[in-house]
């Protein structure tokens, strides 16, 4: 049974796979700050010592001998509303921070660390106790859009990962609303349902770039019944899908045999966008869709099971979709 908070199923806005980066840290003598946003699970090999001590897959600072705390600033790969934060101290047992806090700010453009020091920072996680070798969960909530977060260790120590889960909120001023991937997380799409995610998250379907290996896509367990697997996604906004790309690269003996696509129209009814179509393994498939209705949500069905690396849905936002996306952005800035 999975006892992780539900919000951990939302995308990690700080992940390196979305372009998140650790801009600055007060100290990183033992282990590099960049490890904080690595997308993979922290790893550890005992007795792997370098010139500065045990090599850690995380961020670790020197022991303080004077008052003061250590901090790191992360620019989110996906700006958005933050629902919860994980401060993961995996493998840090005698050298983890006893307390942590997290702040966030929203700044346009591309400020450097010095300029961010003058920004208005909101407290997301008040100074709270942290345990070693543990995923420390902190629920945040709220609907404000943020671009940067700041992690503080009180006073020092090591953190393996900082996960910032939430909902992406794109800036419509930086999008071509007449031609975009309506299903991309970075454009504001959100996964709304999934039949099975045994091997990997359906969020991977809508990540930027190509999948380097199977784990960077969505893959289900083997079905032993007559059903099929599926995933649904709320689009960046109401719009018309013109092209669909089913990419099952890296999936060979576990690629689905067929797939179909349907969309939810303005009346809430599901309509066919692409009928059940045969797929080839390890292939990027591109399909031109017939002129269809405005839809707000789509459903990908794979038959009977297997995996998909990426799903791209290229099209245009309708007037309603443009208005909704813009109002969502403006509301999240207030």
C-alpha positions as CSV (number, residue, x, y, z in Angstrom):
1,X,0.0,0.0,0.0
2,X,1.3,3.5,-0.9
3,X,1.1,5.8,2.1
4,X,2.7,8.8,0.3
5,X,0.7,12.0,0.3
6,X,-1.5,12.3,-2.8
7,X,0.3,15.5,-3.9
8,X,3.5,13.6,-4.6
9,X,1.8,12.4,-7.8
10,X,2.0,15.9,-9.1
11,X,5.1,16.9,-11.2
12,X,8.3,17.9,-9.4
13,X,8.6,21.5,-10.6
14,X,12.2,21.7,-9.5
15,X,13.4,18.6,-11.3
16,X,16.4,18.9,-13.6
17,X,14.4,17.1,-16.3
18,X,12.2,20.2,-16.6
19,X,15.2,22.5,-16.5
20,X,15.4,23.2,-12.8
21,X,18.8,24.3,-11.5
22,X,20.5,25.1,-8.2
23,X,21.7,28.7,-8.8
24,X,23.6,29.3,-5.6
25,X,24.5,27.8,-2.2
26,X,26.3,29.2,0.8
27,X,28.6,26.1,0.9
28,X,29.0,22.8,-0.8
29,X,32.3,21.5,0.5
30,X,31.4,17.9,0.8
31,X,28.8,17.4,-1.9
32,X,27.6,19.5,-4.8
33,X,24.4,21.6,-4.7
34,X,23.4,20.4,-8.2
35,X,22.5,17.0,-6.8
36,X,19.4,18.5,-5.1
37,X,17.4,18.5,-8.3
38,X,18.5,15.2,-9.8
39,X,15.4,13.4,-11.1
40,X,16.5,9.9,-10.1
41,X,16.2,8.2,-6.7
42,X,19.3,9.0,-4.5
43,X,22.0,6.4,-4.7
44,X,24.8,5.4,-2.2
45,X,27.9,3.3,-2.3
46,X,29.5,2.7,1.0
47,X,33.2,3.6,1.5
48,X,33.5,5.6,-1.7
49,X,35.8,8.3,-0.3
50,X,37.2,11.3,-2.2
51,X,39.6,14.0,-1.0
52,X,36.8,15.6,1.0
53,X,35.2,12.5,2.5
54,X,32.4,10.1,1.6
55,X,30.9,10.8,-1.8
56,X,27.2,11.6,-1.5
57,X,24.4,11.9,-4.1
58,X,23.2,15.0,-2.5
59,X,24.2,18.5,-1.2
60,X,26.4,18.6,2.0
61,X,28.0,21.5,3.7
62,X,30.9,21.6,6.2
63,X,30.2,21.6,10.0
64,X,29.5,25.0,11.4
65,X,31.8,26.2,14.2
66,X,30.0,29.6,14.4
67,X,26.4,30.6,14.3
68,X,24.7,30.6,10.9
69,X,22.6,28.5,8.5
70,X,23.2,27.1,5.0
71,X,21.0,27.9,2.1
72,X,20.5,27.0,-1.5
73,X,18.4,28.7,-4.2
74,X,16.6,26.7,-6.9
75,X,15.2,28.1,-10.1
76,X,12.1,26.0,-10.9
77,X,12.1,24.2,-14.2
78,X,8.3,24.7,-14.3
79,X,6.9,27.8,-12.6
80,X,3.7,27.0,-10.9
81,X,1.6,26.6,-7.7
82,X,3.3,24.5,-5.1
83,X,1.3,21.9,-3.2
84,X,4.0,20.2,-1.2
85,X,7.7,19.9,-0.7
86,X,9.9,16.9,0.1
87,X,13.2,17.4,1.8
88,X,14.8,14.0,1.2
89,X,17.8,13.2,3.5
90,X,18.4,9.7,2.0
91,X,21.7,8.2,3.3
92,X,22.4,11.3,5.5
93,X,22.2,9.7,8.9
94,X,24.7,11.4,11.3
95,X,25.0,14.5,9.1
96,X,21.5,15.6,8.3
97,X,20.1,19.0,9.3
98,X,17.9,18.8,12.4
99,X,15.6,21.6,11.1
100,X,14.8,22.9,7.6
101,X,12.7,25.7,6.2
102,X,11.6,26.5,2.6
103,X,10.6,29.9,1.0
104,X,9.5,30.8,-2.5
105,X,9.3,33.9,-4.7
106,X,8.0,34.9,-8.1
107,X,10.2,37.0,-10.3
108,X,9.9,37.7,-14.0
109,X,12.9,37.2,-16.3
110,X,16.1,35.6,-15.4
111,X,17.5,37.2,-12.2
112,X,20.8,36.1,-10.8
113,X,21.3,35.0,-7.2
114,X,22.3,38.5,-6.0
115,X,19.2,40.1,-7.4
116,X,17.0,37.4,-5.9
117,X,18.3,38.3,-2.5
118,X,16.2,41.5,-2.9
119,X,13.1,39.7,-3.8
120,X,10.0,39.2,-1.6
121,X,10.2,35.6,-0.3
122,X,7.1,33.9,1.1
123,X,7.5,31.2,3.7
124,X,6.2,27.8,2.5
125,X,7.6,25.6,5.3
126,X,8.3,27.2,8.6
127,X,11.4,26.0,10.5
128,X,10.5,22.4,11.1
129,X,12.1,19.2,12.4
130,X,13.7,16.9,9.8
131,X,14.7,13.3,10.3
132,X,17.8,11.6,8.8
133,X,17.7,9.1,5.9
134,X,14.0,10.0,5.4
135,X,11.7,11.7,2.9
136,X,10.4,14.6,5.0
137,X,7.0,15.6,3.7
138,X,5.7,19.2,4.1
139,X,2.3,20.0,2.7
140,X,2.1,23.6,1.4
141,X,-1.1,24.2,-0.6
142,X,-2.0,27.6,-2.1
143,X,-2.5,28.8,-5.6
144,X,0.1,31.4,-6.1
145,X,2.6,31.0,-8.9
146,X,6.3,30.8,-8.0
147,X,9.5,30.7,-10.0
148,X,12.2,30.1,-7.3
149,X,12.5,28.3,-4.0
150,X,15.1,28.7,-1.2
151,X,16.0,25.8,1.1
152,X,17.6,26.6,4.5
153,X,19.3,24.0,6.6
154,X,19.4,24.9,10.3
155,X,22.3,25.0,10.8
156,X,24.2,22.7,8.3
157,X,24.4,19.1,7.1
158,X,23.2,17.2,4.0
159,X,20.1,16.9,1.9
160,X,19.9,14.4,-1.0
161,X,16.9,15.9,-2.9
162,X,14.5,18.8,-2.8
163,X,11.3,17.9,-4.5
164,X,8.8,20.7,-5.2
165,X,5.5,19.2,-6.3
166,X,2.7,21.3,-7.8
167,X,0.8,22.4,-10.8
168,X,2.6,24.2,-13.7
169,X,1.2,27.6,-14.6
170,X,2.7,28.9,-17.8
171,X,3.2,32.6,-18.8
172,X,0.9,33.1,-21.8
173,X,3.1,36.0,-23.0
174,X,5.8,33.4,-23.8
175,X,3.6,31.0,-25.7
176,X,2.2,30.8,-29.2
177,X,-1.4,30.1,-28.3
178,X,-2.2,29.3,-31.9
179,X,0.3,26.4,-32.3
180,X,1.5,24.5,-29.2
181,X,1.6,21.1,-27.5
182,X,-1.7,21.2,-25.7
183,X,-0.7,18.2,-23.5
184,X,2.7,19.5,-22.3
185,X,3.1,19.9,-18.6
186,X,5.2,23.1,-19.2
187,X,2.1,24.5,-21.0
188,X,-0.2,23.8,-18.1
189,X,-1.6,20.4,-18.8
190,X,-2.4,18.1,-15.8
191,X,-2.8,14.3,-15.6
192,X,-6.3,13.6,-14.3
193,X,-6.4,9.8,-14.3
194,X,-4.6,6.6,-15.0
195,X,-5.4,2.9,-15.0
196,X,-2.0,1.7,-13.9
197,X,1.4,3.2,-13.1
198,X,3.2,0.2,-11.7
199,X,6.6,1.0,-13.3
200,X,6.5,4.7,-13.8
201,X,4.4,7.9,-13.6
202,X,2.1,9.0,-16.4
203,X,3.5,12.5,-15.9
204,X,6.5,11.3,-17.9
205,X,4.4,11.2,-21.0
206,X,4.1,14.9,-21.1
207,X,7.7,15.8,-20.1
208,X,9.9,17.9,-22.5
209,X,12.4,16.2,-24.8
210,X,12.9,12.6,-25.8
211,X,13.0,9.7,-23.3
212,X,16.5,8.4,-22.9
213,X,15.3,5.0,-21.6
214,X,12.2,3.0,-20.6
215,X,12.1,4.5,-17.1
216,X,11.6,8.0,-18.5
217,X,8.2,7.0,-20.0
218,X,5.0,5.6,-18.7
219,X,4.8,1.8,-18.3
220,X,2.1,-0.4,-16.8
221,X,2.1,-3.9,-15.3
222,X,1.2,-6.8,-17.5
223,X,-2.6,-7.3,-17.7
224,X,-4.1,-10.7,-17.1
225,X,-7.7,-9.8,-18.0
226,X,-9.6,-8.6,-21.1
227,X,-9.2,-4.9,-20.3
228,X,-6.8,-2.2,-21.5
229,X,-4.8,0.6,-19.9
230,X,-5.4,4.3,-20.3
231,X,-4.4,7.8,-19.1
232,X,-6.4,11.0,-19.2
233,X,-5.0,14.6,-19.2
234,X,-6.6,18.0,-18.9
235,X,-5.2,20.1,-21.7
236,X,-3.5,23.4,-21.3
237,X,-6.8,24.9,-22.2
238,X,-9.8,24.2,-24.4
239,X,-8.6,23.7,-28.0
240,X,-8.5,21.8,-31.2
241,X,-6.0,19.0,-31.6
242,X,-4.5,18.8,-35.1
243,X,-1.7,16.3,-34.7
244,X,-1.1,13.4,-32.3
245,X,2.3,11.9,-31.6
246,X,2.5,8.5,-30.0
247,X,6.2,7.9,-29.1
248,X,7.0,4.4,-27.7
249,X,10.8,4.8,-28.2
250,X,12.9,2.4,-26.1
251,X,9.8,0.1,-25.6
252,X,10.3,-3.0,-27.6
253,X,9.0,-6.2,-26.1
254,X,6.6,-4.1,-23.9
255,X,5.2,-1.7,-26.4
256,X,1.4,-1.6,-26.8
257,X,0.0,-3.3,-29.9
258,X,-2.5,-0.5,-30.6
259,X,-3.7,2.8,-29.3
260,X,-6.6,5.2,-29.7
261,X,-7.4,8.8,-28.7
262,X,-10.6,10.4,-27.6
263,X,-11.5,13.9,-26.3
264,X,-14.0,15.4,-24.0
265,X,-16.1,18.1,-25.8
266,X,-17.9,21.2,-24.5
267,X,-20.9,19.0,-23.5
268,X,-18.7,16.7,-21.4
269,X,-19.1,13.9,-23.9
270,X,-16.2,11.7,-25.1
271,X,-15.7,11.9,-28.9
272,X,-13.3,9.9,-31.0
273,X,-10.2,11.7,-32.2
274,X,-8.2,8.8,-33.5
275,X,-9.6,5.2,-33.8
276,X,-7.8,2.2,-32.6
277,X,-4.6,2.1,-34.6
278,X,-1.8,-0.4,-34.9
279,X,1.6,0.7,-33.5
280,X,5.2,-0.5,-34.1
281,X,7.7,-1.0,-31.2
282,X,10.4,1.6,-30.5
283,X,8.8,4.1,-32.9
284,X,7.7,7.7,-33.0
285,X,4.2,7.7,-34.7
286,X,2.8,11.0,-36.0
287,X,-0.9,11.2,-37.0
288,X,-2.8,14.0,-38.6
289,X,-6.3,14.2,-37.1
290,X,-9.5,15.1,-38.9
291,X,-10.9,18.5,-38.1
292,X,-12.4,17.8,-34.7
293,X,-14.4,19.7,-32.0
294,X,-13.0,21.8,-29.2
295,X,-11.9,19.5,-26.4
296,X,-10.7,20.2,-22.8
297,X,-9.4,16.7,-21.9
298,X,-8.1,13.7,-23.8
299,X,-7.8,10.0,-23.1
300,X,-5.1,7.8,-24.5
301,X,-6.0,4.1,-24.6
302,X,-3.3,1.5,-25.1
303,X,-4.1,-2.1,-26.0
304,X,-3.8,-4.2,-24.0
305,X,-1.0,-2.8,-21.9
306,X,2.7,-1.8,-22.0
307,X,4.3,1.6,-22.2
308,X,4.6,4.9,-24.0
309,X,7.5,7.3,-23.9
310,X,5.8,10.5,-24.9
311,X,2.3,11.8,-26.0
312,X,2.3,15.0,-27.9
313,X,-0.9,16.8,-29.0
314,X,-0.2,19.7,-31.3
315,X,-3.0,22.2,-32.0
316,X,-4.4,25.6,-31.0
317,X,-6.2,27.0,-28.1
318,X,-9.7,28.2,-28.7
319,X,-10.9,31.7,-27.6
320,X,-12.2,30.1,-24.4
321,X,-9.0,28.2,-23.9
322,X,-6.9,31.4,-24.3
323,X,-9.1,33.3,-21.9
324,X,-8.9,30.5,-19.3
325,X,-5.1,30.2,-19.5
326,X,-4.6,33.9,-19.3
327,X,-7.0,34.3,-16.3
328,X,-5.3,31.4,-14.5
329,X,-1.9,33.0,-14.9
330,X,-3.2,36.5,-13.7
331,X,-5.0,35.0,-10.7
332,X,-1.8,33.1,-9.7
333,X,0.2,36.3,-9.7
334,X,-1.9,38.1,-7.2
